Amino acid sequence: MKELILSNLEHPFELEKLYRKNKSEFKTSFNSLYPEIMGKGTADFWNARLNLESETVSWGTFHEWRFILIAAAIAWVLAKLPAIFTWDEEFFYTRNLGFIVFPFVSAYFAWKNRIPLKSILIPLVTVLAAALYINLLPEDKASDTLILACIHLPLLLWGILGYVFSGAEGKRLSKRLDYLNFNGDAVIMGAILGLAGLLMSGITVGLFSLIDINIEKFYFEYIAVFGLVAAPLVATHLTQKIPQLVNKVAPIIAKIFSPLVLIMLVIYLGAIVYAGKDPYNDREFLMLFNMLLIGVMGLIFFSVAEASGQGNSSSGKWVLASLSLVTILVNGVALSAIAFRISEWGITPNRMAVLGVNILMLIHLIQVSRKLISTVQNKSHLKEVGLVLVKYLPVYLIWSAIVVFLFPLLFGFE
């Protein structure tokens, strides 16, 4: 942290980002440095700001919480539409679950950052068009293209959320990196809120059952649903207002799980050979293999995003570089298995979708791995790895849009 403060004394924006990332560590490091940097750059300003700042936690204003409650109430009504109009729940939720979460979090950032309507007009139209399109697709539970569209649509909505999060400045790579960091913090905060909600639900239902009042059906159909749709909004708000709640947890999780996953992955690859499992002819195993690949890719992205804002130890760089190289090997096995299945049994929507995403991930992994190896050799910084990582993200969104909007048409809705 001290090195990052020293190198950014003339860059107020970067100092502000460091401060918001970890306020307590920033203050401790700055105060120990201040005697050396007094009078330089913005040092005197930051000294006054840090040492006159109140230590009380700000939970947000009344207007912010009012917005969250109103947005959560609208999301709750949307989630209860099948019950209100006796619609088919499977039809509704498989197609619309993403619309109950992402647009409302996007609305929070648009409102909070006062983004002009004209700046988010394209994302807004895209969301409305996607909602109309996905609900007009023919109802065929055996349709692979419908299932693929429903799976890829949330990723497209996630990308739109990232655009709004960046203040409609999607081309700024630093904003994309901040968005990945936000996702990690929001997931941790959401998990904490979820565990607290489960505990409260168990206690509430249990207490009422002790006095012979059965509220279980009403509670889980109405109150619990409201809690579920409100959780993403509350988690988002808390990460923005009190970043110190989770900004120490995320790096710890990344540092602990990255080496553990690396060890597990190496052992697992050996176990596959020992067990004689064949991803080339076993469809279910290939699906699980790809899910493992996506999970490990997510961990690499999360770890790089967390480390790039703070610097990282040489051992941490080695772990990330090794993990990326092993993941390339896993991706290569999966890619060859998919190519084999296409050559043997022909093209299907599922095989094309998996082939496409595996090719994209392989290209991305190679780019990230090359930069990670460069950091191990001290030729570049982890922040540069983060920028390489986020620069490629729009490619996934373009592929998701192709799967959602074009696959059903190209394959005749089969």
C-alpha positions as MATLAB code, in Angstrom:
seq = 'MKELILSNLEHPFELEKLYRKNKSEFKTSFNSLYPEIMGKGTADFWNARLNLESETVSWGTFHEWRFILIAAAIAWVLAKLPAIFTWDEEFFYTRNLGFIVFPFVSAYFAWKNRIPLKSILIPLVTVLAAALYINLLPEDKASDTLILACIHLPLLLWGILGYVFSGAEGKRLSKRLDYLNFNGDAVIMGAILGLAGLLMSGITVGLFSLIDINIEKFYFEYIAVFGLVAAPLVATHLTQKIPQLVNKVAPIIAKIFSPLVLIMLVIYLGAIVYAGKDPYNDREFLMLFNMLLIGVMGLIFFSVAEASGQGNSSSGKWVLASLSLVTILVNGVALSAIAFRISEWGITPNRMAVLGVNILMLIHLIQVSRKLISTVQNKSHLKEVGLVLVKYLPVYLIWSAIVVFLFPLLFGFE';
ca = [
       0.000    0.000    0.000;
       2.837    2.435    0.817;
       4.385    1.950   -2.623;
       1.032    2.520   -4.318;
       0.454    5.734   -2.335;
       3.930    7.046   -3.174;
       3.552    6.305   -6.873;
       0.148    8.022   -7.064;
       0.715   11.227   -5.070;
       0.167   13.249   -8.240;
      -2.893   11.208   -9.275;
      -5.895   12.111   -7.072;
      -8.264    9.702   -8.822;
      -6.000    6.698   -8.171;
      -5.489    7.726   -4.535;
      -9.244    7.940   -4.065;
      -9.637    4.414   -5.482;
      -6.973    3.084   -3.111;
      -8.682    4.801   -0.195;
     -12.122    3.390   -1.009;
     -10.652   -0.074   -1.492;
      -9.293   -0.290    2.045;
      -9.777    2.799    4.184;
      -8.105    1.537    7.351;
      -4.978    0.216    5.602;
      -4.741    3.378    3.495;
      -4.908    5.575    6.590;
      -2.311    3.541    8.499;
       0.095    3.495    5.547;
      -0.409    7.172    4.743;
       0.160    8.316    8.311;
       3.416    6.383    8.517;
       4.538    7.957    5.215;
       3.373   11.513    5.911;
       6.566   12.777    7.595;
       8.450   11.882    4.376;
       5.937   13.270    1.868;
       4.747   16.372    3.732;
       4.202   19.199    1.262;
       4.379   16.931   -1.794;
       1.479   16.579   -4.238;
      -1.823   16.107   -2.421;
      -0.194   14.830    0.798;
      -1.302   17.765    2.984;
      -4.861   17.535    1.705;
      -5.028   13.805    2.469;
      -3.526   14.342    5.910;
      -6.286   16.800    6.743;
      -8.960   14.573    5.259;
      -7.870   11.371    6.977;
      -7.158   12.749   10.395;
     -10.211   14.973   10.669;
     -12.592   12.365    9.244;
     -15.256   10.876   11.476;
     -14.843    7.168   12.197;
     -18.610    6.571   12.288;
     -20.031    4.208    9.690;
     -22.418    5.694    7.128;
     -25.251    3.321    6.229;
     -26.666    5.660    3.611;
     -29.328    8.343    3.534;
     -33.089    8.011    3.918;
     -33.498    8.702    0.184;
     -31.113    5.872   -0.718;
     -32.944    3.336    1.434;
     -36.298    4.569    0.121;
     -35.096    3.936   -3.428;
     -33.899    0.440   -2.457;
     -37.234   -0.446   -0.811;
     -39.251    0.834   -3.789;
     -37.032   -1.031   -6.274;
     -37.231   -4.198   -4.146;
     -41.019   -3.906   -3.968;
     -41.272   -3.645   -7.763;
     -38.917   -6.626   -8.157;
     -41.062   -8.555   -5.644;
     -44.232   -7.852   -7.659;
     -42.414   -9.012  -10.804;
     -41.333  -12.214   -9.043;
     -44.915  -12.887   -7.899;
     -46.540  -12.393  -11.322;
     -47.000  -16.163  -11.889;
     -48.914  -16.417   -8.607;
     -50.974  -13.295   -9.332;
     -51.995  -14.313  -12.866;
     -51.674  -18.111  -12.459;
     -48.974  -18.328  -15.115;
     -46.779  -21.354  -15.654;
     -43.946  -20.846  -13.129;
     -41.397  -22.885  -15.075;
     -42.092  -20.891  -18.251;
     -41.830  -17.562  -16.414;
     -38.819  -18.079  -14.153;
     -36.558  -19.843  -16.655;
     -36.948  -16.903  -19.025;
     -37.245  -13.965  -16.625;
     -35.161  -14.715  -13.530;
     -32.352  -12.405  -14.706;
     -34.805   -9.531  -15.138;
     -35.747   -9.758  -11.454;
     -32.153   -8.990  -10.407;
     -29.910   -7.186  -12.914;
     -32.149   -4.330  -14.183;
     -32.900   -3.209  -10.615;
     -29.245   -3.140   -9.587;
     -28.559   -1.258  -12.837;
     -31.303    1.202  -11.916;
     -29.622    1.728   -8.521;
     -26.312    2.716  -10.136;
     -28.033    4.852  -12.776;
     -29.905    6.712  -10.020;
     -26.967    6.893   -7.612;
     -24.528    8.194  -10.247;
     -27.130   10.474  -11.847;
     -26.507    9.054  -15.299;
     -28.508   10.941  -17.964;
     -31.252    8.915  -19.632;
     -29.704    9.432  -23.086;
     -26.492    7.744  -21.888;
     -28.306    4.552  -20.901;
     -30.936    4.566  -23.628;
     -29.250    1.774  -25.619;
     -28.891   -0.555  -22.564;
     -32.508    0.196  -21.609;
     -33.805   -0.616  -25.083;
     -31.645   -3.760  -25.153;
     -33.120   -4.997  -21.859;
     -36.682   -4.345  -23.013;
     -36.045   -6.000  -26.389;
     -34.442   -9.017  -24.697;
     -37.394   -9.366  -22.305;
     -39.862   -9.238  -25.180;
     -37.821  -11.599  -27.351;
     -37.171  -14.300  -24.746;
     -40.846  -14.417  -23.784;
     -42.000  -14.685  -27.404;
     -39.818  -17.712  -28.166;
     -41.921  -20.831  -28.820;
     -42.686  -22.882  -25.729;
     -40.844  -26.153  -26.273;
     -39.237  -27.692  -23.189;
     -37.109  -29.942  -25.406;
     -35.693  -27.004  -27.418;
     -31.917  -26.765  -26.966;
     -31.781  -23.243  -28.387;
     -34.383  -22.047  -25.873;
     -32.407  -23.543  -22.977;
     -29.187  -21.993  -24.306;
     -30.859  -18.591  -24.678;
     -32.159  -18.745  -21.093;
     -28.688  -19.716  -19.799;
     -26.808  -16.983  -21.720;
     -29.312  -14.157  -21.175;
     -28.200  -13.432  -17.545;
     -24.607  -12.999  -18.790;
     -25.823  -10.402  -21.281;
     -27.741   -8.603  -18.509;
     -24.617   -8.788  -16.326;
     -22.686   -7.005  -19.072;
     -25.328   -4.274  -19.279;
     -25.083   -3.843  -15.503;
     -21.320   -3.391  -15.903;
     -21.889   -0.657  -18.484;
     -24.216    1.219  -16.136;
     -21.853    0.633  -13.182;
     -19.077    2.339  -15.153;
     -21.225    5.446  -15.511;
     -21.890    4.661  -19.181;
     -18.113    4.756  -19.756;
     -17.704    1.135  -20.788;
     -14.468    1.755  -22.723;
     -12.531    2.696  -19.587;
     -10.661   -0.465  -18.583;
     -10.129    0.728  -15.007;
     -13.912    0.927  -14.607;
     -14.274   -2.646  -15.857;
     -11.688   -3.763  -13.286;
     -13.620   -1.927  -10.571;
     -16.729   -3.753  -11.752;
     -15.073   -7.153  -11.303;
     -13.986   -6.111   -7.815;
     -17.528   -4.997   -7.070;
     -18.849   -8.399   -8.152;
     -16.545  -10.191   -5.720;
     -17.515   -7.874   -2.864;
     -21.228   -8.099   -3.692;
     -21.159  -11.917   -3.797;
     -19.494  -12.027   -0.360;
     -21.945   -9.494    1.065;
     -24.863  -11.344   -0.524;
     -23.692  -14.615    1.018;
     -23.521  -12.967    4.453;
     -27.010  -11.510    4.030;
     -28.285  -14.886    2.794;
     -26.946  -16.729    5.839;
     -28.411  -14.075    8.140;
     -31.751  -14.359    6.317;
     -31.797  -18.151    6.672;
     -31.088  -17.861   10.387;
     -33.828  -15.259   10.863;
     -36.302  -17.333    8.848;
     -35.626  -20.449   10.903;
     -35.994  -18.559   14.185;
     -39.184  -16.760   13.051;
     -40.968  -19.867   11.771;
     -39.811  -21.843   14.815;
     -41.033  -19.258   17.323;
     -44.494  -19.062   15.744;
     -44.746  -22.855   15.618;
     -44.191  -22.919   19.397;
     -47.471  -21.038   19.868;
     -49.259  -23.275   17.313;
     -49.387  -20.678   14.541;
     -48.198  -22.083   11.226;
     -46.801  -19.209    9.152;
     -44.384  -21.288    7.089;
     -46.346  -21.193    3.797;
     -47.119  -17.465    3.994;
     -43.612  -16.582    5.182;
     -41.704  -18.379    2.420;
     -44.139  -17.428   -0.374;
     -44.158  -13.705    0.425;
     -41.681  -12.449    3.018;
     -38.792  -14.741    2.011;
     -39.313  -13.903   -1.681;
     -39.111  -10.193   -0.835;
     -35.875  -10.858    1.048;
     -34.408  -12.738   -1.917;
     -35.138   -9.991   -4.443;
     -34.030   -7.256   -2.023;
     -30.724   -8.975   -1.129;
     -28.842   -7.997   -4.349;
     -29.883   -4.354   -3.911;
     -28.969   -4.265   -0.221;
     -25.658   -6.046   -0.855;
     -24.862   -3.560   -3.637;
     -25.669   -0.570   -1.445;
     -23.581   -1.826    1.465;
     -20.543   -2.510   -0.709;
     -20.751    1.082   -1.968;
     -21.373    2.754    1.380;
     -19.236    0.566    3.662;
     -16.530   -1.003    1.466;
     -14.389   -1.822    4.502;
     -16.956   -4.481    5.478;
     -15.749   -6.883    2.798;
     -12.647   -5.432    1.129;
     -10.390   -7.377    3.472;
     -12.319  -10.623    3.054;
     -12.141  -10.857   -0.740;
      -8.309  -10.826   -0.984;
      -8.096  -13.429    1.789;
     -10.525  -15.712   -0.053;
      -8.541  -15.285   -3.269;
      -5.211  -16.022   -1.558;
      -6.540  -19.101    0.244;
      -8.529  -20.706   -2.554;
      -6.203  -20.068   -5.505;
      -3.452  -22.466   -4.293;
      -6.049  -24.959   -3.017;
      -7.827  -25.049   -6.375;
      -4.477  -25.399   -8.162;
      -3.599  -28.464   -6.058;
      -7.106  -29.904   -6.484;
      -6.997  -29.399  -10.259;
      -3.646  -31.155  -10.672;
      -4.812  -34.090   -8.523;
      -8.142  -34.203  -10.373;
      -6.470  -34.432  -13.788;
      -4.415  -37.360  -12.532;
      -7.515  -38.967  -11.030;
      -9.324  -38.729  -14.397;
      -6.577  -40.776  -16.025;
      -6.563  -43.261  -13.140;
     -10.362  -43.652  -13.170;
     -10.430  -44.071  -16.947;
     -13.067  -41.380  -17.449;
     -13.512  -40.353  -21.065;
     -14.822  -36.833  -21.862;
     -14.807  -37.761  -25.574;
     -17.679  -40.242  -25.322;
     -19.281  -39.409  -21.945;
     -21.566  -36.390  -22.505;
     -22.459  -35.876  -18.831;
     -18.812  -35.994  -17.786;
     -17.921  -33.453  -20.490;
     -20.633  -31.121  -19.160;
     -19.257  -31.382  -15.615;
     -15.742  -30.892  -16.988;
     -16.823  -27.631  -18.628;
     -18.570  -26.456  -15.455;
     -15.309  -27.068  -13.581;
     -13.463  -25.068  -16.245;
     -15.857  -22.112  -15.946;
     -15.573  -22.178  -12.148;
     -11.770  -22.130  -12.235;
     -11.816  -19.352  -14.843;
     -14.055  -17.338  -12.532;
     -11.619  -17.848   -9.637;
      -8.690  -16.687  -11.795;
     -10.591  -13.556  -12.826;
     -11.626  -12.849   -9.233;
      -8.089  -13.374   -7.888;
      -6.446  -11.224  -10.569;
      -9.000   -8.439  -10.089;
      -8.442   -8.434   -6.323;
      -4.646   -8.619   -6.547;
      -4.266   -6.014   -9.295;
      -5.420   -3.201   -7.027;
      -3.008   -4.013   -4.208;
       0.097   -5.685   -5.574;
       0.811   -9.288   -4.700;
       3.587  -11.481   -3.352;
       5.843  -13.403   -5.732;
       4.331  -16.667   -4.470;
       0.852  -15.344   -5.276;
       1.970  -14.499   -8.808;
       3.396  -17.992   -9.246;
       0.156  -19.557   -8.053;
      -1.967  -17.510  -10.455;
       0.391  -18.188  -13.370;
       0.441  -21.932  -12.617;
      -3.342  -22.024  -12.200;
      -3.852  -20.311  -15.551;
      -1.490  -22.743  -17.308;
      -3.198  -25.800  -15.798;
      -6.563  -24.326  -16.791;
      -5.313  -23.985  -20.377;
      -4.589  -27.724  -20.271;
      -8.108  -28.431  -18.962;
      -9.568  -26.187  -21.657;
      -7.546  -27.994  -24.306;
      -8.931  -31.360  -23.220;
     -12.501  -30.018  -23.222;
     -12.040  -28.337  -26.606;
     -10.634  -31.468  -28.223;
     -13.491  -33.541  -26.770;
     -16.096  -31.149  -28.198;
     -14.367  -31.111  -31.602;
     -14.307  -34.920  -31.553;
     -18.039  -35.123  -30.776;
     -18.842  -32.680  -33.604;
     -16.733  -34.664  -36.094;
     -18.391  -37.932  -35.022;
     -22.024  -36.937  -34.536;
     -22.385  -33.583  -36.281;
     -23.268  -30.052  -35.259;
     -25.986  -29.333  -32.683;
     -26.858  -26.051  -30.907;
     -25.347  -27.311  -27.638;
     -22.077  -28.411  -29.244;
     -21.734  -25.137  -31.154;
     -22.390  -23.076  -28.011;
     -19.878  -25.030  -25.935;
     -17.318  -25.025  -28.751;
     -17.616  -21.257  -29.137;
     -17.254  -20.438  -25.452;
     -14.317  -22.842  -25.050;
     -12.460  -21.238  -27.955;
     -13.092  -17.794  -26.455;
     -11.905  -18.933  -23.020;
      -8.774  -20.524  -24.474;
      -7.807  -17.306  -26.271;
      -8.500  -15.298  -23.120;
      -6.550  -17.696  -20.908;
      -3.530  -17.554  -23.197;
      -3.570  -13.741  -23.072;
      -3.878  -13.676  -19.267;
      -1.264  -16.421  -18.806;
       1.312  -14.614  -20.943;
       0.869  -11.482  -18.851;
       1.001  -13.434  -15.577;
       4.259  -15.077  -16.633;
       5.546  -11.579  -17.404;
       4.699  -10.498  -13.835;
       6.511  -13.527  -12.423;
       9.568  -12.354  -14.370;
       9.025   -8.829  -12.931;
       8.517   -7.409  -16.421;
       5.034   -6.104  -15.652;
       2.638   -5.428  -12.776;
      -0.473   -7.346  -11.810;
      -2.580   -4.313  -12.641;
      -1.576   -4.809  -16.286;
      -2.859   -8.393  -16.032;
      -6.157   -7.023  -14.775;
      -6.404   -4.666  -17.740;
      -5.677   -7.515  -20.178;
      -8.358   -9.549  -18.414;
     -11.124   -6.927  -18.633;
     -10.270   -5.790  -22.160;
     -11.531   -9.137  -23.483;
     -14.822   -9.252  -21.535;
     -17.003   -7.680  -24.291;
     -16.177  -10.686  -26.515;
     -18.112  -12.942  -24.103;
     -21.058  -10.544  -24.203;
     -21.093  -10.527  -28.006;
     -21.077  -14.344  -28.008;
     -23.901  -14.388  -25.440;
     -25.953  -12.068  -27.653;
     -25.350  -14.373  -30.632;
     -26.523  -17.422  -28.634;
     -29.567  -15.607  -27.244;
     -30.788  -13.851  -30.399;
     -29.396  -15.784  -33.367;
     -29.110  -19.433  -32.309;
     -32.902  -19.997  -32.133;
     -33.255  -18.581  -35.639;
     -30.190  -20.332  -37.108;
     -31.198  -23.751  -35.759;
     -34.934  -23.396  -36.377;
     -35.825  -23.237  -32.656;
     -34.784  -26.891  -32.237;
];
